[in-house]
Amino acid sequence: MMKTLRTLMTLLFVAILCPMAFSFAGEDNPTTKVTKPSDGQLQITCAPELMDLTAEWTAAYSRLYPSVKITLIETTDKLTARSADMLLFSHETVLYMNESKPWNMTIGRDAIVAVMNSNNPFRDEIGKQGISSEEFRKLLTGTDEQDWRTLLNIEQGEPVNLYLMNNMKLNAGLARFVNSEASLLRGNMVANPAELVTAIQKDIHAIGFCRLAHISQTNSKELTEGVALLPIDKNGNGRLDGFEQIYNDKKAFTHGVWVGKYPSALIQNIYAFSEFKPAGKEELDFLSWIMTDGQALLSDNGYSALPSSQNKENLASLTGTVLATEEAEKDASMPFWLSLVIALIVTGAVMIILPLLLGRKKAYTPAEETPDMPVALNIKSIKSPMGLYYDKTHTWAFMEKNGNVRVGIDDFIQHLTGPLTRIKMMESGDAVRKGEALFTVIRAGKQLNIYSPVSGIITSHNKALAKDASLVNAAPYGEGWVYTLIPTNWVRETEFMFMYSTYDKWLKKEFVRLRDFFATLLKTDQSVLAPVVLQDGGEIMDNVLADLDPKVWEEFQTKFIDSSR
């Protein structure tokens, strides 16, 4: 017996270790580097607000490749994409392009921020509540003088001293944020970022608006001394929820800007423009460098760097390089020494525990025959983890660290369908838009089409669902995920989705819709649905659709799921 056990342990150790050894071997293949460009010239034109960043980019690139002569031009003119080899501009400049569809590529993100004195006496309270867009609207456009007492709903507080810059583009972004016109904004007007920063540093009751880059110390994770970010209550519920906690440091904030935790009206994309897609070696090499090593300078200067998935998409678009799959990245992610330690620990634990289990005799207890009791389905039955975005199509979305978005169905739908027998999925590389059919859940031939919560390109699908579709029922937010996608309009689309705090409120309305749906069916087919759908007290049964006729599933598709889009 023990000899057999030792043999099994040896085989277990080898089984664990071998895949890890192959994974370690895969680490010998480094990420493809940008090739050194040939001698050449490159003319770059940029908007004034990007001059410092672009100058750093070109200086760093010239130090690496001095044979490439770069001419950098700053301009405020309304240019066309024919004006230079490459144009670097922020979002508003798109309005000035004369061509109908010039080539462009997102290379970073900029954010307009509200700032305050770091010694503001109400800073702790601001950190709990934040300031909503509606409160900012009153502050920026109201005729009455605002003070910290009314702004924070506290017992007393000094007047708020508001500072704005004489910057048309920045103020246009503020006007969008508060749903007003730039001409109606009021405050103490200053000429430039330096004056605004000085005003905030000298006034503990001040609020100002500028770009994050204006208060970022170059090559530092810190903000300008004496200035702090003023938290924004994005969902307007009177408090800063967990997902809104992005204001403690610059790194957390810039990441939050990219993944949709910051108001989209205050975010501007940074673009590279040209008349046609770049084909020259100098342009391609410079853009490829920006997508790789140059991204570090974005963060250093107070901008949001692209997530790795967007970098890969951009490089693939420029060079035709095939994107590595998420599975391949994961296979090569664990160091060999760590894999070895894990293998030893697992094998040792099994060797200790298994003999104890084998030697233990389980007492026999006759099973009590009890009838299966129906279980009620209500709001308490539904799980809704924090940190996810929930959509009206009863799907969820979560942005991972690499910028990919993982999606699946919510717990509500799987409670209705009962154990699923099949998931019909699209292929990797397929593009989908928000609201389009994304996958189909099937139980014994009956099916429901589920619609996409976001737009994007599918990078992978959950292969485990092909073998066991019921993983969706067991763990809809875990092992039962369906796809990962590269998002193409993440910030805008998440504006219309629910977070944890609002999802439960909306779900209560969905239960009302669900009861109305079945009540309508009961009028037409009382004999079939009455014993299945409702229990004593009018509660809906768990897995209510599981054993109903396919026609009921069709009705549910059109009158419940489709109508919610």
N, C-alpha and C positions, 0 to 999 in steps of 0.2 A: 504493500500500500504506500509506504513512505517513498519507495523508489519511484513509483509511478508519479507521486506528488512532486518529487524533485524534478523529474523529467518535464512535467507540465510547467513548473516554475521557470525552468530554463527556456522552454519554448516561448513562454510569455515574455521573458526578458528580451529575447531576440526579436520577437514580433514588435515590441515597443521601440527597440533601439534602431532597427534597420531603417524605418521610414525617416527617423531623425538624422541618421547618417546621410541619407540621400538629400535631405533638406540642407544639411551642412555643406554638402558638396555643391549645392546650387548657389551658395554664397560667393563662389569664385567668379560669378558672372556679374560684374558691376553695372550700374546704370550707365547707359550710353552718354558720353560726354560730347559737348559741342566741339566740333572740329575748329582748328585755328583758321581764321579767314585769310584769304589771299589779299595782296596789296590792293587798295581801292579807296574810293571816296564815298562819303555818305553825308547827305544834307538832311538835317532834322529841324523841323519847325515846331515850336510848342507854345502853349498859352502861358501867360505870366504866372498863373497860380501853380504851374508845374515846372517852372524854370529851375528851382533849386533841386528838385528831384531829378529832372532830366540832365542837369549839369553834373550831378553826382554819377548818374548812369554813364554818361559819355566819358567822364574823367576816368572812372574805374575801367571802362572798356578800353580806353586808349592806353592805359598803363599796361594792360594785358597784351594788347595788340597794337603797338605803336605804328605799324605799317599802314593801318587804316586811318585815313584823314577824315575826321568828322567836323562838319560845320554846323554849329548850333545857332538857331535864330529864334528870338522871342518876338512875338507879334500879338497885337490886339485886333488886327484887321480881320474882316470876314473873308476867310480863305476857302479855296476849293481844294480838293484832293490832288489836283495837278500842280499845286504850288511848290511841292518839295518831294523828295524821295519818300519821306515819312512825316506824318503829323502826329503829335502827341497832345491830346486834348481831353478835357473832362466832359461830362455828359451834355451840358448845355450847348456845346459847340456843334453838336449834331444838327441843331436847328439852322446853323449857318452854312451847311454844305449844300452846294448848288446841284451836285450830281444826285440822281434819284437813288442810286444804291452804290455808294463808294464802298470799297472793301474796308472792313474794320475788324478789330479783335480787342476783346477786353483784356487788359494787362494788369489791372489793379482796381482798388476802390478807395474813394475818398469820402469823408464824413464831415458834415457840419455838426458842431457840438455846442451844447450849452455849458458854460463854465462859471465857476464861482470862486471866491477867495477860499483858500484852503483852511483858513481860520474862521470861517463863517460860524457864528454862535449856534445856528440851527442845523448844522451839518448832520448830526446824528438823526434828527427827525426827518430831514430830507432823504437820508439813506434808507429810511423805513417806508416813506410814502412815495418819493419821487414827485415829479411835476408832470401832469398830463398835458396833452396837446390843447385841450379846452382851456386849462388854466394858463398855458402860454398864450393862447389867443387873447384872453382877457388882458394879460400883461402887455402884449405887443400892440393891440389895437384898441383897447378900452379907453374911455375918456376919464374914468376915475383913477386916482392914484392908488396903486397897489402896494400892500405891505406884506411882510412875512406872516403876520397874524392871519390875514384872510387867505393867503396863498397856501398855508399849511394847516389852517383850521386849528390854531393854537390860541392861548389866552392873550398873549401880547407879542408884539414884534415891530421892529423898525421898518420904515419904508424901503421898498426895493428900488435900488438904483440900477437902471437898465442901460446897457451900452451896446451900440450897434456900429458896424463898420460901413463906411461909404463904399460899398461893393455891390454892384447891381446883381451879379450872379449869386452871391451868397444870400442876399436878401430875397431873391426870387425863390430860393430853396426854403427859406424860413416861411415865406408867404404860402407856399404849397403845404407846409407842415401844419399851419394854423388855419388853412382854408380861407385865405384872405388875399389881398393884393399888396404887392410890395410898397406901393405908394401910401398905404394906410399904416405901415409899421411906424411906431414911435419909440423914442429913446434918445439917450445922449449919443450923438454921432461923433465917431472918431475917424481919422483918415486912413489908418493902416493897422495891421496886426500888432505891431510893437506898441502903439498907443493904447490899443485895447488891453493888451496884457498888463501894461503899466497901471491902467485904471483899475483893473481887477485886483492887482496886487496891493493897491493902496486903499481899497474900499472893501471892508468885510461884509457889507450888505449888498454887494454888486452881483449882477448877473450879466454875462456877455455872451455873444455868439461869434464863433470863428470856425476855421477848419482845424481838425485835429493836428494837422501838420504844423499849424501856427504855434501850438503849445507843446510840441514834442522836441525833446533834446535829441539832436542827431546822434546816432550810434549809441543810444541809451534807452533803457526800458522806462525811464522816468519822464514825467511831465515837467514843464517849466516850474521852477520853485515859486511857491505862493499861490499856484493856480490848481484847481481841482475840477474834475468833470462833475457836472450836475446831473444826477440820475433822472431819466425820463420814465414816467409810468406809461409804458407803451399801450397796455390794454385798458387804461383809464379806470381801474377798479379801486383806486385809492391806496394802493400799497405796491411795493416792489416784490413780485413773486420770485420764486427761485430762478426761473429762466431769465429774469430781468437783471440778475445780479452780475453785471459785467463791468461795473464802473470802478472797481478797486485798483486795477492796474491797466497799463496800456495794452499789454498782450491779450488779456482777457477781453478787453473792449474791441480791439481790431478783429479778433476772432468772432465776437458776437455780431459785429457789423456784417461779416460775410455770411453767417448762418441764419440771418433773419431775426435776430433778437433786438434790433434797433429799427426805429421808424424809417420806412423806405423813402419817404419824402426828403429825409435829411442825408440820403446816400447818393453819391454820384459815381458812376463808373469812369475809369480812366481808359481811354481807347488809343490804339494806334490806327491811323487812317492812311490809306493811299488810294489812288485812282483805281488800280487793279491789285489783285493779290500779288504780294511781293514774289519776284522770281529771281532777282539778282542775288548773288552770293553774299554781298555785304549786308543787304537788308535782312535776308534770312538768318544769317549768323548773328546779327545784332538782336533781332527779335527772339531767337532761340536762347541767346544768353540772358535776355530779360526774363524769359520764362523759367530759367534755372538759377544761376548764381545771382542775377540781378534782383530777384525777388527779396533777398535779404535787405536791400536798400529801401524797399517799400516800407517794411516794418520799422526800420531805423528812422525813417522820416515821418512816421505817423500815419501811414496809409495801411490799408488791409492788403496783405499778400494773397495771391490766389491759392485755393486749396490744391492739393496735389492732383486731384482728378481733373480740375480745370487746366492745370499746367499740361497734363498729358494730352488732353483734348486739343489744346492749342498747338502743341508740338506735332501732334498727329496731323493736324490741319496744314501746318507749314511744311512738314517734311515727308508726310505720308507714312510715318512710323506707326506700326500697329501697337495699340495699347496693351500693356500687360494686364492679365486678368487678376481680379481680386484674389482668386484662389491661389494663383502662382505667387503673389506677394506674400500671402500668409504662410505658404509652405517654406519660404526662405527667411521667415522673420525670427525664428527662435535660434539663439546661439547653441552650438553643439554641446558645450559644457553644461548648459542648463538642461538640455534635453537628457543628457546622461544622468544628471542628478535626479531628475524627475523619474526616469526609468528605474533607477535603483530604489528610490523611495516607494514607488508603486509596487514593484516586485517584492520588496521586503515586507510591506504591509500585507500583501496577499499571502505570503508564506507564513506569517504569524496568525492571521485571522482565519484562513481557510481550514487548517487542521482543527481549530476550535469549533468551527461550524460543523465540520464533518463528524466530530466526535459527540456532538450534542444531539440527543434524541428528543424530538418534538412530541409532546404529549398529544394524544388524539382527542379531539373534542368534536362530538357530533354537531354538524351544522344545523342551526335552527332554520326551519323553513318559514320564511316570512314573505308575505306578498310584496311586490314592488310597489312602493308608494309614489304617486306623482309628486314632482317637485315644482314649486311655484317659481316663476321668473319675474323679478322686479329689479328696481334700480340697484339694490344691494347686491344682486347677483353679478353685476358687471364690473370687471376689473378695468381700471384706467390709470396706468402708471404715469407719474409725473415725467416731464422732460420730452414728451412726444407731441407732435402736432396731429390733431384729429380732424378729419374732413367729413362733410355732410354725406359723402358716399359710403360712410362707415368703413373708412380705411384710415390708416395712420402713416405718418412719415417721420423719420428721424435722420438728421444729418450726422454722419460719423466724422471722426477726426480727419480722415483723408478727403472730406468734401463730398463723398458719395452719399446718396440718400437711400435708406432702407425703408421698404414699404410692406404693408400687409393688411389684413382685415382686422377690424376691432372685435372685441369680445362679445359685443351685442349680436352681431350676425352669426357667429359660430354657435351661440346659445340658441338661435332660432333653427338653424339647419340640422342640428344633430351631427353625429360623426360623419365626416366627409369621406368619400371613397376615391375621389380623383380631383386634381387641380389641372385645368388646361391653361398652359402658359405660353407667352410669346418667347421669341428667341433673343439671345444677347445681340446687341447692335441695333435692334428695332427702336424706332423713335415713337414716342407717345406724347400726347398733349393732355393737359388736365381736363378731366371730364370724359375722356375717351375710354372705351372698353380696354381693360388692362389684363384681366384674367377671368376665368370661369370656375366657380366652385360647383362640384357635382356630388350628389348623393343618390346612389342606385338609379342613375339615369336622369334624375331630375336636376336641374341646374339653374344657377343665378349668375348673371354677368356683373362683374364688379368693376367700377370705374376708377381711373387713376386720380389720386389726390394732387399730383404735381406733373409738370411737363419735364421730359428728359429723355435720355438715351439709356436703354437697358444695358447694364454691364454684366450682370449675372442673374441667374434665377436659382432658387433653392432646390438643388437636385434631390435632396432627401424627400421632398414631397412626392416625387414620382414613385417612390417605394411605399410611403406612408403618408397619405393626405391628411390623416387624422392628427398629425402634428399641429395643424392649424387649430384644431379644437383644444389640444392639450396645452399649447403654449403659443397663442396668437401673436404675442409681442416678443417671443423668444425664438425657439427652434422652428416655429411655424411661420417665419417671415417668408415673403414670396419673391421679391426682387430687390436688387440694388440698381440705382440709376445715377447717371450724371445729370444733375438738375440744370435746366436752361432758363428758369424764371423763378428761382426759389424765393427770393425776398418778396417779390410782388405777390406770389400765390399764397405764401404763408400768412399774409395779411388777412385772408378770408378763412383761415382755419381756426380751430379751437385749441387752446391750451388746457391743462388739467382743470384750472379753476372755472373755466366757462363750459367745458365739455359736459360736466355732470348736469349743469342747468339745461343745456340743450337736449341731453339724453332724456330728461324727464318729459320733454315735449314729444320726443320720439316714441316713448311708451304710450302717450296719448294717441298718437297717429296709429300705432300698432293695434291698440284696442279698437279704434274706429275702423281699421281695415277688417279685422275679424268680425266686428259687429255687423258690418255691411254684408260679409259673406254668410253670416248666420241667418240673415233674412232670406237668402236665396237657397240655402242648403242646410237647414237646421238639423236634420237627422244625421248628416255626416260629421259636421263640425262640433256640435254641442258637447258630446262626451270627450272630445279630444282637446279642444281649445281652452275651455274655461273650467275652473274648479269652483268649489263653494267659495263665495265671497267675491267672485268675479276676477280672480287672478289668472293670468296667462300661464300655461304650463311651459316648463323648460323643454327645449328641443321641439317646439310646437309644430314646425314644418316637417319634421323628420318623416313621419308616416302619412302625410297628407298627399292627395292626388296631384299629379303633375300640373293639372290645370290651376290648382291653388298656387303653385310655385310661379306659374306664368302670370297670374294675377298679381302676386306679390312683387314680381319683377317690374311690371308696368305701373302699378298703382302706389307702390311704396318706395322701391329703390330708384327707379327712373325719375319719379316725380321730385326726388330730393336734390337732383343735380342743379 
